[in-house]
């Protein structure tokens, strides 16, 4: 007998004290001692409270256990129940299941004499229980073998479909692999006990090799991008792509949710990528999920990744690969949740919908969570991401070495969840290991980690500690911020993204639906931060676009975003290099004024509208680039001796490309709509540095060399070489 004191508040529903199979009801709003008697079989006693209540407060203590000896009659009742269960199991036995032990246990129980002692009855119960357990294990094994057969059949079917759909150079080798798999499948059907994992891995490797056989150029090791922390030739930390300064006009797009939540077609998703390019974004951040590249263990499928890289390349954009890891906010979420189809973002061996994993799970039901401290999980994820980077290198080598992928985000808002109490240091350590997959690959890019706003500072501090003690594979840590202001964005965002060691500062998500988000884009530049909108739309209520069915619908502030993207791309490298208040100034950073404002070198700007924002940036000693999101007037101090102005842009080598002349009147420049104007000071030479010109021919600056013979981007002194459209060139020594 089990007895306990129970004091509880009033409640609705039921509350019981239980011990094994027996229960005693507990009254509402009581303070009594309750008892329950039960049988103990196999030495196991389980007791506690069975609650089906709402809002009850319960105090449950002062337990007493009493042994009342063996109860032969009660044991016979238990035996009868177990015997009935065993007979039911035998009657519905699956074909191939081992039922011998179950039959023997039933026979033993049925032949038990009416005069059998309590010990003999108890022994018969134990025998039946073990037989039932063994039978269930046999069924589980049978189901597992059937599942393995189904998986192999599916792999063979998919392989044959892939061979029929595509005609890659590796066809003969793939045909041989399929034939061998079909032969193995025939044997497996005859004998389900044959292990099939190795054969399935072999077939899946052949599938990957066949797909990759379309790529004939082997990749060579290269470093595509990096964070330049040297301050050599720059006023702030700089992102560099192919060695050149790079300032992203960036937005995140969610093809996974368009496909798996809204049911969009691939053509409709591609149209969204094109729309981003048309809006002036030079970079798309694109989530890639574990299941998308490894749908089952050791089966790597690169079709979706290639599609994303291909679309970005096709429309002239760079791509940041957002590796979503197993964790989105510390939990595993849905990749597909549309039209009755539910599929998690991880392959089943990492986390399945029934809460199973090869790794340590800390929450086995929705929302599932794994263990940041699990070294086996960390190492497997590192391996999988290394395979992703291998493929990125292969794809790039066979697509013009365009270096489309320029960065990798490791995880997504990594944090504790579901009983997972990992610290900032432990999470940084986890992704430091995962980041080695990028840093040790043939395709090295910068790596970053995004954080829930209030957790950013702690993660950044932990990463800086690692940087200062042996190094880190996480280049920088950034913030996801929703609901903010221009004053916060230009500053340290409520002390969450302040200056912290060598951490490059980036707003990695911000609500694109917010009508002020384009203003924040310029405020971020004024705060010497990079900026990434979340998201293109129409997902999560944060889209730059809304939608009507499967069509993107513009929000009212889209024109403001296009304006800012345009001017940031017109002088991209100088904007990346120079710091607000020194070599660069952002006017009307808050987008709320038409007042005249004075910035660097005494240059003032008067906006034509409250939302008009502008930039002045030093390009060379005698050259200032002026940019405006709309129009407005720049006023130049007479001391600058502005002698000419031209509308145009800086090309990929940061050379000026003139599109037309702009007048300077009373030291003022009336800005053409959404443009860049280069102002030349103190009699600076003509646009390409060459004072003579051929009539009827156009020219472009081809190269600049300083007085030491080194090629440079710009200089007032040295050798300037111009190339004419007829193929001839001309040079001038600048003194």
C-alpha positions in Angstrom: 0.0 0.0 0.0 1.1 3.6 -0.8 -0.1 6.4 1.4 0.5 10.2 1.0 -0.6 13.5 2.4 -2.2 15.6 -0.4 -3.2 19.3 0.1 -4.7 20.9 -3.0 -6.7 23.9 -4.1 -10.1 23.7 -5.7 -10.0 22.3 -9.3 -12.0 21.1 -12.2 -11.3 17.7 -13.8 -9.8 14.7 -12.0 -6.9 14.1 -9.6 -5.8 10.6 -8.5 -3.1 9.0 -6.4 -1.8 6.0 -8.4 0.4 3.1 -7.8 1.1 0.7 -10.7 -2.3 -0.1 -12.2 -4.4 1.1 -9.2 -5.8 4.5 -8.5 -7.6 6.4 -5.7 -9.5 9.6 -6.5 -8.6 12.8 -4.7 -11.2 15.3 -3.9 -11.2 19.0 -4.8 -9.9 21.5 -2.3 -8.9 18.8 0.2 -6.2 18.2 2.7 -6.3 14.5 3.5 -4.2 11.4 3.6 -4.9 9.1 0.7 -4.0 5.5 0.2 -3.9 3.1 -2.8 -3.1 -0.6 -2.8 -1.5 -2.4 -5.8 0.4 -5.4 -6.9 4.1 -5.3 -7.5 5.3 -7.5 -10.3 9.0 -7.9 -11.1 10.0 -5.7 -8.2 8.8 -2.5 -9.9 6.6 0.1 -8.1 5.6 3.3 -9.9 3.5 5.8 -8.0 2.5 9.5 -8.1 -0.3 11.8 -9.1 -2.4 11.5 -12.2 -3.6 15.0 -13.0 -6.2 16.0 -15.5 -7.0 19.4 -14.0 -6.8 23.1 -14.7 -5.1 25.6 -12.4 -4.7 23.4 -9.3 -2.0 24.0 -6.6 -1.0 20.7 -5.1 1.3 19.8 -2.1 2.2 16.1 -2.3 4.5 14.6 0.4 4.9 12.4 3.5 4.9 9.1 1.6 4.4 5.7 3.4 4.9 2.3 1.8 3.4 -0.8 3.5 3.9 -4.4 2.5 0.8 -6.6 2.9 2.2 -9.9 1.6 1.3 -11.9 -1.5 -2.3 -11.9 -2.8 -2.8 -15.1 -4.8 -6.3 -14.1 -6.0 -5.1 -10.7 -7.2 -2.1 -12.3 -8.9 -4.5 -14.8 -10.7 -6.5 -11.8 -12.0 -3.3 -10.2 -13.3 -2.3 -13.5 -14.9 -5.7 -13.7 -16.6 -5.3 -10.2 -18.0 -1.7 -10.9 -19.3 -2.9 -14.2 -20.8 -5.7 -12.5 -22.7 -3.2 -9.9 -24.0 -0.8 -12.7 -25.1 -3.6 -14.6 -26.9 -4.7 -11.4 -28.7 -1.1 -10.8 -29.8 -0.8 -14.4 -31.1 -4.0 -14.1 -33.0 -2.9 -11.0 -34.9 0.7 -12.1 -35.3 2.5 -10.6 -38.3 3.9 -12.9 -40.9 7.5 -13.6 -40.2 7.3 -12.7 -36.5 8.9 -15.1 -34.0 6.0 -16.4 -31.8 7.5 -19.6 -30.3 8.2 -18.0 -26.8 4.8 -16.5 -26.8 3.1 -19.8 -27.5 5.1 -21.6 -24.8 4.3 -18.9 -22.2 0.6 -19.2 -23.0 0.7 -23.0 -22.7 2.5 -22.7 -19.3 -0.1 -20.3 -18.0 -3.1 -22.3 -19.2 -1.7 -25.5 -17.6 -1.1 -23.8 -14.3 -2.9 -25.9 -11.6 -5.7 -24.3 -9.7 -3.7 -25.0 -6.5 -0.6 -23.1 -7.7 1.1 -21.0 -5.1 1.4 -17.2 -5.4 5.1 -17.6 -6.3 4.2 -20.0 -9.2 1.5 -17.6 -10.4 3.9 -14.7 -10.2 6.5 -16.7 -12.2 4.0 -17.4 -14.9 3.2 -13.6 -15.1 6.9 -12.8 -15.5 7.2 -15.4 -18.2 4.3 -14.0 -20.2 5.6 -10.4 -19.7 9.0 -11.4 -21.1 7.4 -13.3 -24.0 5.3 -10.2 -24.8 8.4 -7.9 -24.6 10.4 -10.3 -26.8 7.5 -10.5 -29.3 7.3 -6.7 -29.5 11.0 -6.5 -30.1 10.6 -9.0 -32.9 7.8 -6.9 -34.4 10.0 -3.7 -34.1 12.8 -5.5 -35.8 10.5 -6.7 -38.6 9.1 -3.2 -39.0 12.7 -1.8 -39.2 13.6 -4.3 -41.9 10.5 -3.5 -43.8 11.4 0.2 -43.5 14.9 -0.5 -44.8 13.4 -2.4 -47.8 11.1 0.5 -48.5 13.9 3.0 -48.3 16.0 1.0 -50.7 13.1 0.5 -53.1 12.6 4.3 -53.0 16.3 5.0 -53.6 16.3 2.7 -56.7 13.2 4.2 -58.0 14.5 7.7 -57.6 17.8 6.8 -59.2 16.1 5.4 -62.2 14.0 8.5 -62.5 17.0 10.8 -62.3 18.8 8.7 -65.0 15.7 9.0 -67.3 15.3 12.8 -66.6 18.9 13.9 -67.2 21.6 13.0 -69.6 24.9 13.8 -67.8 28.3 12.4 -68.9 28.4 9.9 -66.1 25.5 7.9 -67.5 27.3 4.5 -68.1 28.8 4.4 -64.6 25.4 5.3 -63.1 23.7 2.6 -65.2 26.0 0.0 -63.7 25.3 1.3 -60.2 21.6 1.1 -60.8 21.9 -2.5 -62.1 23.9 -3.6 -59.1 21.3 -1.9 -56.8 18.5 -3.7 -58.5 20.3 -7.1 -58.0 20.8 -6.3 -54.4 17.1 -5.3 -54.0 16.0 -8.7 -55.3 18.2 -10.4 -52.7 16.8 -8.1 -50.0 13.2 -9.0 -50.8 14.1 -12.7 -50.3 15.9 -12.1 -47.1 15.1 -8.9 -45.1 17.8 -9.7 -42.5 20.5 -8.6 -45.0 22.0 -5.3 -43.9 21.2 -2.7 -46.5 22.7 0.6 -45.3 26.0 0.2 -47.1 24.4 -0.7 -50.4 22.0 2.3 -50.1 25.0 4.6 -49.4 26.8 3.2 -52.5 23.8 3.9 -54.7 23.3 7.4 -53.2 27.0 8.2 -53.8 26.5 7.1 -57.4 23.5 9.4 -57.7 25.6 12.3 -56.5 28.5 11.4 -58.8 26.1 11.2 -61.8 24.6 14.7 -61.1 28.1 16.1 -60.6 29.4 14.6 -63.8 27.9 17.6 -65.6 30.7 19.6 -64.1 34.0 18.9 -65.8 36.3 21.6 -64.2 37.9 20.6 -60.9 37.9 23.5 -58.4 41.2 25.0 -57.2 41.5 26.5 -53.6 40.6 30.1 -53.5 39.6 32.8 -51.0 36.5 34.6 -52.3 35.8 37.0 -49.5 37.0 38.2 -46.1 36.6 40.8 -43.4 39.5 43.3 -43.6 40.4 44.3 -40.1 43.7 46.0 -40.9 42.4 49.6 -41.4 45.0 49.7 -44.2 43.6 52.1 -46.8 40.2 52.2 -45.0 38.6 54.1 -42.1 36.5 51.2 -40.9 36.5 47.4 -41.0 35.7 46.4 -44.6 34.0 43.4 -46.3 36.1 42.5 -49.4 35.0 40.3 -52.3 37.8 39.3 -54.6 40.0 41.7 -52.7 37.8 44.7 -53.5 35.8 46.7 -50.9 32.1 45.6 -50.9 29.0 47.2 -49.4 26.0 45.0 -49.7 22.6 46.2 -50.7 21.0 43.1 -49.3 17.8 41.4 -48.6 16.8 37.9 -47.4 14.5 35.9 -49.6 12.6 32.8 -48.3 12.2 30.3 -51.2 11.8 27.6 -48.6 8.6 29.2 -47.2 7.3 30.3 -50.6 7.5 26.6 -51.6 6.8 24.7 -48.4 4.3 27.1 -46.7 2.6 28.9 -49.6 2.9 26.3 -52.3 4.6 28.5 -54.9 6.1 27.0 -58.0 9.8 27.1 -58.9 9.0 29.6 -61.7 7.2 31.9 -59.3 10.1 31.7 -56.8 12.6 32.5 -59.6 10.5 35.5 -60.4 11.0 36.7 -56.8 14.8 36.4 -57.2 14.6 38.5 -60.4 12.4 41.1 -58.7 15.1 41.5 -56.0 17.7 42.2 -58.7 15.3 44.6 -60.5 15.0 46.5 -57.2 18.7 47.1 -57.1 19.8 44.5 -54.5 23.4 43.4 -55.2 23.2 40.5 -52.7 20.6 38.0 -51.7 20.8 36.1 -48.4 19.2 32.7 -49.1 18.5 30.0 -46.4 19.7 26.5 -47.2 18.4 23.7 -44.9 20.1 20.5 -43.9 17.3 18.3 -45.3 17.5 20.2 -48.7 21.1 19.1 -49.2 21.0 15.8 -47.3 17.5 14.4 -47.4 18.6 11.2 -45.8 21.9 10.2 -44.2 24.8 10.1 -46.7 22.5 11.1 -49.6 23.6 14.5 -50.9 21.4 16.3 -53.3 22.6 19.6 -54.8 19.6 20.5 -57.0 18.1 23.2 -54.8 21.4 24.8 -53.8 22.4 24.9 -57.5 19.0 26.4 -58.4 19.6 29.2 -55.9 23.1 29.9 -57.0 22.1 29.8 -60.6 19.3 32.3 -60.2 21.6 34.7 -58.3 24.2 34.4 -61.0 21.6 34.7 -63.8 20.3 38.0 -62.4 23.7 39.5 -61.5 23.6 39.2 -57.7 25.9 37.8 -55.1 24.5 35.3 -52.6 25.1 34.9 -48.9 24.4 31.2 -48.0 22.4 31.1 -44.8 23.2 27.7 -43.4 20.2 27.1 -41.1 21.9 24.3 -39.3 19.5 22.1 -37.2 18.7 25.2 -35.1 16.3 28.0 -35.8 16.1 29.8 -32.5 17.4 26.6 -30.8 14.7 24.4 -32.2 13.9 22.3 -35.3 11.1 23.8 -37.4 9.1 22.8 -40.4 10.5 22.9 -43.9 7.2 21.9 -45.4 3.9 22.6 -43.8 1.5 23.0 -46.7 -1.5 21.1 -48.0 -1.2 18.3 -45.4 2.5 17.7 -46.0 4.8 18.2 -43.0 8.5 17.8 -43.2 11.2 19.0 -40.8 14.2 21.0 -41.8 16.5 18.2 -40.8 16.9 14.7 -42.2 15.3 12.1 -40.0 18.5 10.8 -38.5 19.2 14.2 -37.1 15.6 14.8 -35.9 12.4 13.1 -37.1 8.8 14.2 -36.7 8.3 11.4 -34.1 11.1 12.9 -32.0 13.9 10.4 -32.8 17.5 11.2 -33.5 20.9 9.6 -33.7 22.0 12.4 -31.4 21.1 13.7 -27.9 17.6 15.3 -28.0 16.6 17.6 -25.2 13.0 18.0 -26.4 11.4 15.1 -28.3 8.1 16.7 -29.3 7.3 19.9 -31.2 9.2 22.2 -30.9 12.1 19.7 -31.0 15.5 20.6 -29.6 18.9 19.0 -29.8 22.0 19.5 -27.6 24.6 22.2 -28.2 27.0 20.2 -26.1 26.7 17.1 -28.3 30.1 16.8 -29.9 28.9 14.1 -32.3 26.1 16.3 -33.6 28.6 19.2 -34.0 31.1 17.1 -35.9 28.4 15.7 -38.2 27.1 19.1 -39.0 30.7 20.3 -39.7 31.1 17.4 -42.1 27.8 18.1 -43.9 28.6 21.8 -44.3 32.1 20.9 -45.6 30.3 18.8 -48.3 28.2 21.9 -49.1 31.3 24.0 -49.5 32.9 21.4 -51.7 29.9 21.6 -54.0 29.8 25.4 -54.0 33.5 25.3 -55.1 32.7 22.8 -57.9 29.6 24.7 -59.1 31.6 28.0 -59.1 34.5 26.5 -61.1 32.0 25.4 -63.8 30.0 28.6 -63.9 32.6 31.1 -65.0 34.3 31.4 -61.6 31.7 34.1 -60.9 32.2 33.8 -57.1 28.5 34.1 -56.6 28.5 32.9 -53.0 30.3 35.5 -50.9 29.4 34.6 -47.4 28.1 31.9 -45.1 25.8 32.5 -42.1 26.3 29.7 -39.5 23.0 28.7 -38.0 20.0 31.0 -37.4 19.5 32.8 -34.1 21.3 30.1 -32.1 19.9 30.0 -28.6 18.7 27.8 -25.7 15.3 26.1 -26.1 13.4 23.2 -24.8 15.5 22.6 -21.7 18.7 23.4 -23.6 20.6 25.8 -21.3 23.7 26.4 -23.5 25.7 29.5 -22.7 26.9 32.1 -25.2 30.4 30.7 -24.9 29.1 27.1 -25.7 27.1 28.3 -28.7 30.1 30.3 -30.1 32.3 27.2 -29.5 29.8 25.0 -31.4 29.8 27.3 -34.5 33.5 27.9 -34.3 33.9 24.2 -35.0 31.2 24.3 -37.7 32.8 27.3 -39.2 35.9 25.3 -39.9 34.0 23.7 -42.7 34.1 27.0 -44.5 37.5 28.2 -43.5 39.2 24.8 -44.4 37.4 24.5 -47.7 38.4 25.1 -51.3 36.0 28.1 -51.3 36.7 30.4 -48.4 34.3 33.2 -47.5 33.5 35.3 -44.5 31.3 33.6 -41.9 28.8 35.3 -39.7 26.3 34.5 -36.9 23.0 36.3 -36.4 21.4 36.7 -33.0 18.1 37.6 -31.3 18.6 41.3 -30.4 19.1 41.1 -26.6 21.5 38.1 -27.0 23.8 39.8 -29.5 26.2 41.5 -27.2 26.9 38.3 -25.2 27.5 36.3 -28.3 29.8 39.0 -29.8 31.7 39.2 -26.5 32.2 35.4 -26.4 33.4 35.4 -30.0 35.9 38.2 -29.3 37.3 36.3 -26.4 37.8 33.3 -28.7 39.4 35.6 -31.3 41.8 36.8 -28.7 42.6 33.3 -27.5 43.7 31.2 -30.5 41.3 32.6 -33.1 37.7 32.1 -34.2 36.1 30.7 -37.4 33.2 33.1 -36.9 34.3 36.4 -38.6 31.5 38.5 -37.1 28.4 38.4 -35.0 25.3 40.6 -35.9 21.9 41.5 -34.7 18.3 40.8 -35.8 16.2 43.8 -34.7 12.5 44.5 -35.1 10.8 47.6 -34.0 13.5 50.3 -33.9 14.3 53.9 -34.8 16.9 55.7 -36.9 18.5 57.0 -33.8 18.9 53.5 -32.5 20.2 52.1 -35.8 22.9 54.8 -36.1 23.9 54.1 -32.5 24.6 50.9 -30.6 21.0 49.6 -30.8 20.2 49.8 -27.1 23.7 48.6 -26.2 23.1 45.4 -28.1 25.5 46.1 -31.0 28.1 48.5 -29.8 31.8 48.6 -30.7 33.1 45.3 -29.5 36.7 44.4 -30.2 37.2 43.6 -33.9 33.6 42.6 -34.5 32.3 43.9 -37.9 28.9 45.3 -37.1 25.9 44.2 -39.2 22.1 44.4 -38.9 21.4 40.9 -40.2 17.6 41.2 -40.1 15.3 44.2 -39.8 11.6 44.4 -40.6 11.3 45.2 -44.3 7.5 45.8 -43.9 8.3 48.9 -41.8 7.8 52.0 -44.0 10.9 53.5 -42.4 13.2 50.5 -43.2 14.8 52.4 -46.2 15.6 55.2 -43.9 17.2 52.7 -41.5 19.3 51.4 -44.4 21.0 54.8 -44.6 21.1 55.2 -40.8 23.0 51.9 -40.7 25.6 53.4 -43.1 25.8 56.5 -40.9 26.4 54.1 -38.0 29.2 52.3 -39.9 27.2 49.1 -40.1 26.1 46.7 -42.9 22.4 46.1 -43.4 20.2 43.2 -44.5 16.4 43.6 -44.9 14.2 40.8 -43.7 12.6 39.8 -46.1 11.6 40.2 -49.7 8.2 38.9 -48.9 5.6 37.9 -48.4 6.6 35.8 -45.4 6.2 36.2 -41.7 4.5 39.5 -41.9 7.8 41.2 -42.5 8.0 41.4 -46.3 9.1 44.3 -48.4 6.3 43.0 -50.6 2.9 41.8 -49.8 1.2 39.2 -52.0 -1.9 38.5 -53.9 -2.1 34.8 -54.4 1.3 33.9 -55.8 2.2 37.4 -57.0 4.3 39.9 -55.1 2.5 43.2 -54.5 4.5 46.4 -53.9 4.3 48.2 -50.6 4.3 52.0 -50.6 7.9 52.4 -49.6 9.4 50.2 -52.3 10.5 53.2 -54.3 12.5 54.5 -51.3 14.3 51.2 -51.2 15.1 51.3 -54.9 16.5 54.8 -54.6 18.9 53.8 -51.8 20.0 50.6 -53.5 20.8 52.6 -56.6 23.0 55.2 -55.0 24.8 52.8 -52.8 25.7 50.8 -55.9 26.9 53.9 -57.8 29.8 54.4 -55.5 29.9 51.1 -53.7 33.6 50.7 -53.0 34.2 54.1 -51.5 31.1 53.8 -49.4 32.5 50.5 -48.1 35.9 52.1 -47.2 35.1 55.4 -45.5 33.7 56.2 -42.1 30.8 58.5 -41.4 32.1 61.8 -40.2 35.6 61.3 -41.7 35.8 60.5 -45.4 32.0 60.0 -45.7 28.9 61.7 -44.5 25.2 60.7 -44.5 22.8 63.6 -44.6 19.4 63.5 -43.0 20.1 60.0 -41.6 16.8 60.0 -39.8 14.8 60.8 -43.0 12.7 63.4 -41.3 14.0 66.9 -42.3 14.3 69.3 -45.2 16.8 71.5 -43.2 20.2 72.3 -44.5 22.9 70.1 -42.9 26.7 70.5 -43.0 29.0 67.4 -43.3 32.6 66.6 -44.2 34.8 69.4 -45.7 32.0 71.9 -45.0 29.8 70.4 -47.7 26.1 71.1 -46.9 23.0 69.4 -48.3 19.4 70.6 -48.4 16.9 67.8 -49.1 14.1 68.4 -51.5 11.7 66.2 -49.3 11.8 64.9 -45.7 12.6 61.3 -46.8 15.5 62.4 -49.1 18.8 61.3 -47.8 22.3 61.9 -49.3 25.9 61.0 -49.1 29.2 62.8 -49.7 32.3 60.6 -49.9 35.9 61.4 -50.7 37.1 59.5 -53.8 40.5 61.1 -54.2 42.4 64.2 -53.0 40.7 66.4 -55.5 37.5 64.4 -56.1 34.3 64.3 -54.0 31.3 62.0 -54.9 27.9 63.4 -54.1 24.9 61.1 -54.0 21.2 61.8 -53.4 18.3 59.4 -53.0 16.0 61.8 -54.9 17.1 65.4 -55.6 18.2 68.3 -53.3 21.0 70.8 -53.4 24.7 70.4 -52.3 26.4 73.6 -51.3 30.2 73.5 -51.6 32.5 75.9 -49.6 34.3 78.3 -52.0 37.6 77.1 -50.4 37.2 73.7 -52.1 37.6 75.4 -55.5 35.1 73.1 -57.2 35.9 73.4 -61.0 33.7 70.8 -62.6 31.0 68.2 -61.9 29.8 65.1 -63.8 27.0 62.6 -63.4 28.0 58.9 -63.6 29.1 56.0 -61.6 32.1 54.0 -60.4 32.6 50.7 -62.2 33.7 47.3 -60.7 37.3 48.5 -60.6 36.2 51.8 -58.9 37.0 53.8 -62.0 34.7 56.7 -62.8 32.4 56.4 -65.8 31.1 59.7 -66.9 27.5 59.9 -68.2 27.2 63.7 -68.6 28.1 67.1 -67.2 26.4 68.8 -64.3 26.6 72.5 -63.7 28.0 74.2 -60.6 26.3 77.5 -59.9 27.3 79.7 -57.0 29.1 76.7 -55.5 25.9 74.7 -55.5 25.1 71.4 -57.3 21.5 70.7 -58.1 21.3 66.9 -57.9 19.8 65.0 -60.8 17.2 62.5 -59.7 18.7 59.5 -57.7 22.2 60.0 -58.9 25.9 60.2 -58.3 27.8 63.4 -59.2 31.6 63.6 -59.1 32.9 67.0 -58.2 36.5 67.9 -59.2 38.4 70.3 -57.1 41.4 72.6 -57.6 41.5 72.2 -61.4 41.5 68.3 -61.3 42.1 66.9 -64.8 39.3 65.7 -67.1 37.4 62.6 -66.1 40.0 60.0 -67.2 43.0 62.0 -66.2 44.1 62.7 -69.8 44.1 66.3 -70.9 44.0 65.7 -74.6 41.3 63.8 -76.4 40.5 62.5 -79.9 37.6 64.1 -81.6 34.7 61.7 -82.2 36.0 59.0 -79.8 35.0 58.0 -76.3 37.6 57.0 -73.8 37.8 55.3 -70.4 40.5 55.3 -67.7 42.2 51.9 -68.0 44.8 52.1 -65.2 46.5 54.3 -62.7 50.0 53.8 -61.3 51.6 55.8 -58.4 55.1 57.2 -58.6 56.5 53.9 -57.3 55.0 52.0 -60.2 52.2 50.3 -58.2 48.8 50.0 -59.7 46.2 51.9 -57.6 42.5 52.9 -57.7 43.0 56.7 -57.8 45.6 59.3 -57.2 46.4 62.9 -58.0 50.0 62.0 -58.9 51.4 59.3 -61.1 50.8 57.7 -64.5 47.3 57.7 -66.0 46.5 55.5 -69.0 43.3 56.0 -71.0 41.8 53.5 -73.5 39.9 54.8 -76.6 37.1 53.0 -78.3 39.3 52.5 -81.4 41.7 50.4 -79.3 44.4 53.1 -79.0 45.6 54.4 -75.7 47.1 57.6 -74.3 49.0 58.4 -71.2 49.8 61.3 -69.0 52.2 61.9 -66.1 50.4 63.6 -63.2 52.7 65.8 -61.2 
